[in-house]
Amino acid sequence: MTHSRMDRPGQPYLDTYYTRTMEPPLDAAPLTERVEADICIIGGGIAGISCAYELASAGKSVVLLEAGQIAWGASGRNGGVVGPGFAADGAAIEKKLGLKAAKKLFDLSREGVEIFRSYTEKLSLPGVDMRPGGLLVSRYPDAQAMQAYARKKTREYGYQLNYVPTEQLRELVHSDRYFDGVYDPQGFHAHSLNYCLGLAREIRRLSGRIFENTRALSLERQGADHLITTQNGSVRCQTVVACQGGLVDGFYRTLQRTLLPIGTFVTVTEPLGSRAQEVINTTAAIVDTRMACDYFRLTPDGRLLWGGGMTGKALEPANLEQQMRRGFTSVFPQLSDVKIDATWSGLLGYARHRMPYLRELHDGIWAATALGGHGINVGPLIGRLMAEALVENGQRHKMLDPYDLTWNGSVFGPLAADAVYHWEALKERYYEWRFA
Ligand SMILES: Cc1cc2nc3c(=O)[nH]c(=O)nc-3n(C[C@H](O)[C@H](O)[C@H](O)COP(=O)(O)OP(=O)(O)OC[C@H]3O[C@@H](n4cnc5c(N)ncnc54)[C@H](O)[C@@H]3O)c2cc1C
């Protein structure tokens, strides 16, 4: 089987559900001159856009450089599932930090969800189309654990979750693959490409400058400032914020050594029309409990959008569409004859501990990245914390300090990530076989 390399920034947007339903692209010109700014942000995904928006709102002069187009990477092609938490498992965070600190971090992650929601509403961002509800589902009978999880989050974290028993779950999701569920009434799903495009327009309205098709090539110190060089221009600034996601490319080697690019896949069917209700009878986004989970939802125009799978190799299988069809028909065999309209892959940036990096790496050079599979809430949060740190010497970002930069394992990192994924998948299959 042949594979193709994933994600080469600088190319046009991929054909995805999101690009088929996107607002007009920004079409910002590339940088062709020398400019100056207080802050230069590298990368125009949800992390970079959120940082730029918050900083421009606070009156800072901001330049954002994007190698491709706004939200060209993970931020413009993800599952669209928005809920609190981080890519690291909540129980692992609590084990490391204790309940009190874990709850504070969880509250931060909730703030990220609320920022996304409130900006979408307050700024009337077009085409973001938020739809309510999040539903976590188990692939084997697991009532006790799911009830305990809902109880713990509700009582100890102050976040209301409702247990959904099998019978009720199957009225919402018409598949005998799932047994127990936990419903999150505050979660939702949305079009994060349109969110980024809307916020990018707001950044410009606030006089922030955005340059697309402009890769940051090098960074050097010049007196008290930094100089970032691009192919046809340069930016002189006091502060640099690196927000390159999983697409680290040698611009800043410290980050390249500490980020693991992990690939994952999404497919979208044709509109299902009246058949949609035979499959899913809720507006909620659905995610299963496995480490490399399946996540799916009905889009506002009635398609099944289905995501899953993971690879540390950053390679896209040649038979990806077939693989994705196998995935969703194993849950919804009633959809075996539907047409697939688009299938795509994307790269996420992970730290080994699966928590974001938000810290000053050197004098005036910040990392705001490693959002993992939870970027739609963590991106807006990072923007807020970054602005607090730079504008009013805020310290809330220090709550993430226990999660330091970790070596990505070099060539062994992706192999280790694949091994963990396959091991976890094997364990989950065993549980399914044993308990189902
Ligand atoms: C298939 C998929 C499904 C996902 N599903 C969900 C989900 O349902 N819910 C959720 O919360 N999260 C999800 N995620 C994760 C989420 O999308 C990411 O965490 C988030 O988008 C990362 O944002 P980012 O800004 O850090 O990176 P990106 O969005 O990857 O943006 C980084 C940008 O930096 C640019 N860049 C890189 N190098 C340079 C350079 N040298 N100069 C200039 N620009 C540069 C790139 O072109 C890119 O546009 C998913 C991700 C994928 C791939």
The ligand as an SDF file (V2000), in Angstrom:
LIG
                    3D

 53 58  0  0  0  0  0  0  0  0999 V2000
   -8.4090   15.7570   11.8950 C   0  0  0  0  0  0  0  0  0  0  0  0
   -8.3910   16.5340   13.1840 C   0  0  0  0  0  0  0  0  0  0  0  0
   -9.5030   16.4900   14.0300 C   0  0  0  0  0  0  0  0  0  0  0  0
   -9.5090   17.2450   15.2060 C   0  0  0  0  0  0  0  0  0  0  0  0
  -10.6610   17.3140   15.9440 N   0  0  0  0  0  0  0  0  0  0  0  0
  -10.7230   18.1700   17.0000 C   0  0  0  0  0  0  0  0  0  0  0  0
  -11.9390   18.3600   17.6890 C   0  0  0  0  0  0  0  0  0  0  0  0
  -12.9830   17.8160   17.3100 O   0  0  0  0  0  0  0  0  0  0  0  0
  -11.9470   19.1880   18.7670 N   0  0  0  0  0  0  0  0  0  0  0  0
  -10.8190   19.8510   19.1840 C   0  0  0  0  0  0  0  0  0  0  0  0
  -10.8790   20.6030   20.1840 O   0  0  0  0  0  0  0  0  0  0  0  0
   -9.6550   19.7050   18.5190 N   0  0  0  0  0  0  0  0  0  0  0  0
   -9.5810   18.8960   17.4420 C   0  0  0  0  0  0  0  0  0  0  0  0
   -8.4220   18.7540   16.7480 N   0  0  0  0  0  0  0  0  0  0  0  0
   -7.2470   19.4780   17.2250 C   0  0  0  0  0  0  0  0  0  0  0  0
   -7.2640   20.9420   16.8480 C   0  0  0  0  0  0  0  0  0  0  0  0
   -7.7050   21.1050   15.5270 O   0  0  0  0  0  0  0  0  0  0  0  0
   -5.8250   21.4700   17.0120 C   0  0  0  0  0  0  0  0  0  0  0  0
   -5.4040   21.2720   18.3510 O   0  0  0  0  0  0  0  0  0  0  0  0
   -5.7400   22.9580   16.7480 C   0  0  0  0  0  0  0  0  0  0  0  0
   -6.3660   23.2930   15.5450 O   0  0  0  0  0  0  0  0  0  0  0  0
   -4.2620   23.3610   16.6840 C   0  0  0  0  0  0  0  0  0  0  0  0
   -4.2120   24.7180   16.4130 O   0  0  0  0  0  0  0  0  0  0  0  0
   -2.8150   25.4240   16.1770 P   0  0  0  0  0  0  0  0  0  0  0  0
   -3.1120   26.8400   15.8900 O   0  0  0  0  0  0  0  0  0  0  0  0
   -1.9070   25.0920   17.3110 O   0  0  0  0  0  0  0  0  0  0  0  0
   -2.1820   24.6740   14.9270 O   0  0  0  0  0  0  0  0  0  0  0  0
   -2.6020   24.6480   13.3110 P   0  0  0  0  0  0  0  0  0  0  0  0
   -4.0480   24.8280   13.1960 O   0  0  0  0  0  0  0  0  0  0  0  0
   -1.9590   23.4660   12.7900 O   0  0  0  0  0  0  0  0  0  0  0  0
   -1.9210   25.9810   12.8230 O   0  0  0  0  0  0  0  0  0  0  0  0
   -0.5300   26.1450   12.7260 C   0  0  0  0  0  0  0  0  0  0  0  0
   -0.2630   27.0630   11.5370 C   0  0  0  0  0  0  0  0  0  0  0  0
    1.1210   27.4400   11.5540 O   0  0  0  0  0  0  0  0  0  0  0  0
    1.5480   27.6000   10.2120 C   0  0  0  0  0  0  0  0  0  0  0  0
    3.0110   27.5260   10.1970 N   0  0  0  0  0  0  0  0  0  0  0  0
    3.8180   26.4800   10.5020 C   0  0  0  0  0  0  0  0  0  0  0  0
    5.1140   26.8270   10.3820 N   0  0  0  0  0  0  0  0  0  0  0  0
    5.1370   28.1400   10.0030 C   0  0  0  0  0  0  0  0  0  0  0  0
    6.1850   29.0690    9.7140 C   0  0  0  0  0  0  0  0  0  0  0  0
    7.4690   28.7380    9.8100 N   0  0  0  0  0  0  0  0  0  0  0  0
    5.8340   30.3270    9.3360 N   0  0  0  0  0  0  0  0  0  0  0  0
    4.5270   30.7050    9.2490 C   0  0  0  0  0  0  0  0  0  0  0  0
    3.5010   29.8470    9.5160 N   0  0  0  0  0  0  0  0  0  0  0  0
    3.7950   28.5870    9.8890 C   0  0  0  0  0  0  0  0  0  0  0  0
    0.8640   26.4600    9.4710 C   0  0  0  0  0  0  0  0  0  0  0  0
    0.7470   26.7020    8.0890 O   0  0  0  0  0  0  0  0  0  0  0  0
   -0.4980   26.3950   10.1850 C   0  0  0  0  0  0  0  0  0  0  0  0
   -1.5170   27.0880    9.5020 O   0  0  0  0  0  0  0  0  0  0  0  0
   -8.3680   17.9970   15.5690 C   0  0  0  0  0  0  0  0  0  0  0  0
   -7.2580   18.0240   14.7310 C   0  0  0  0  0  0  0  0  0  0  0  0
   -7.2630   17.3010   13.5490 C   0  0  0  0  0  0  0  0  0  0  0  0
   -6.0620   17.3510   12.6450 C   0  0  0  0  0  0  0  0  0  0  0  0
  1  2  1  0
  2  3  1  0
  2 52  2  0
  3  4  2  0
  4  5  1  0
  4 50  1  0
  5  6  2  0
  6  7  1  0
  6 13  1  0
  7  8  2  0
  7  9  1  0
  9 10  1  0
 10 11  2  0
 10 12  1  0
 12 13  2  0
 13 14  1  0
 14 15  1  0
 14 50  1  0
 15 16  1  0
 16 17  1  0
 16 18  1  0
 18 19  1  0
 18 20  1  0
 20 21  1  0
 20 22  1  0
 22 23  1  0
 23 24  1  0
 24 25  2  0
 24 26  1  0
 24 27  1  0
 27 28  1  0
 28 29  2  0
 28 30  1  0
 28 31  1  0
 31 32  1  0
 32 33  1  0
 33 34  1  0
 33 48  1  0
 34 35  1  0
 35 36  1  0
 35 46  1  0
 36 37  1  0
 36 45  1  0
 37 38  2  0
 38 39  1  0
 39 40  1  0
 39 45  2  0
 40 41  1  0
 40 42  2  0
 42 43  1  0
 43 44  2  0
 44 45  1  0
 46 47  1  0
 46 48  1  0
 48 49  1  0
 50 51  2  0
 51 52  1  0
 52 53  1  0
M  END
$$$$
